[in-house]
Every structure is written in structure tokens, then in C-alpha cells.
Amino acid sequence: MLETTRPTLLSSCAWAATAAEARFRVDYPNSRTRASRIFALDAGAAEAMYAITEDPWKGAHFLTVGGNGVVDPDATAADDLPLIGPDGAAIRLSQEIDGADVVILLASTDRQIGAAEVIAREAYMRKIMIAGLALSNGLSGSATDRVVAALRPFASVLVVASDNDFIPAMLTALRA
């Protein structure tokens, strides 16, 4: 039996718009929302993050790394990481990350990179994708480079945002 294949032509798009092809389309949105966990690693990232938490996000949880000290990733267990929710309540990382589809790390400095390592370690063990967003609004080029270098080992997707208006666009692209 001889099969013939048709080359892709300009008229292929017209074929896709026919009623015969329309029967193959899925006419409903994704049935399951993505469970996103957005972690602000420092005060600058927290300020930028909390400016957008009132937007209508589906399944997104916004968390801030608390504490004033630098986190030692080798000496800090997952549930010892000080996490704070939008209402100011303390949150356990293990409970928050269970069931998550994506973890997004926001950073405007490289000071809390130990916390990023603790979060990334837990996400990696659960096979959760990690995205990093380096906020460079008002930072010098070398300071931005330090933030990017600090996030790079942990994030499979790493984006530098020149201003905080990019955060909602990035979260939307990740279906937060």
C-alpha cells in the first residue's frame, strides 16, 4: 500500500479552520489549575511580590522567607526555614510545597541564597519545576549579575526582570 503525504502548504492553515478539522479541537480550558508557590527571598522581592497578590491568581500561594539571619542550607531542615504567609502566619515548607506544580523564586539580592537552596532541594526531591526571577529594578549591573549567579544553580528557568511590572507577566506565563 502506497501512502501519500501532503507537504505543508500555505493553504494548510485554511484547512485547519474548516468545520471538518474543528471536531478535533478541545473547546475547554485546562481542567486543573496549576499549584504555584512563589517565594520572595528578601525584603525587596517581598515588597514587589505583595504589590501583586491582590490580582486574581489561580492556585498561587505567596510566601516570604522570614528571619534576619542568613540561612545555612547545610544546617537548615525544610521545616526549620522561616516562611511567612501573606497574613503573617508562620508556614511549614513541607506542607506548602506538597502538591505544588511549580516553585518560583524571587530575589533582588543574593543574601538569602541559602534559603533558595533549601527550597530548591525540597522541590527537586518532589520533581517540581523551579523558576527564578532576578529583580534588577534599581540594581547596578554587578549586583544583578550576583543575583543571577546565585539563582542559576537552582532554577531551570531564569529570567531577569528590569522592573517589577514584569512579575505579573512572568507569573501568567507560568500559569500561576
URWOUR-V481282 format. One record per helix or strand. SS is the DSSP state (h for helix, s for strand). FROM is the first residue (numbers start at 1). TO is the last residue. Records with the same first field share a line. If there is no record, write none. Layout:
SS: FROM-TO + FROM-TO
This chain:
h: 12-16 + 19-22 + 43-50 + 78-80 + 93-97 + 113-125 + 141-152 + 166-173
s: 36-40 + 60-65 + 83-85 + 90-91 + 102-107 + 129-135 + 157-161
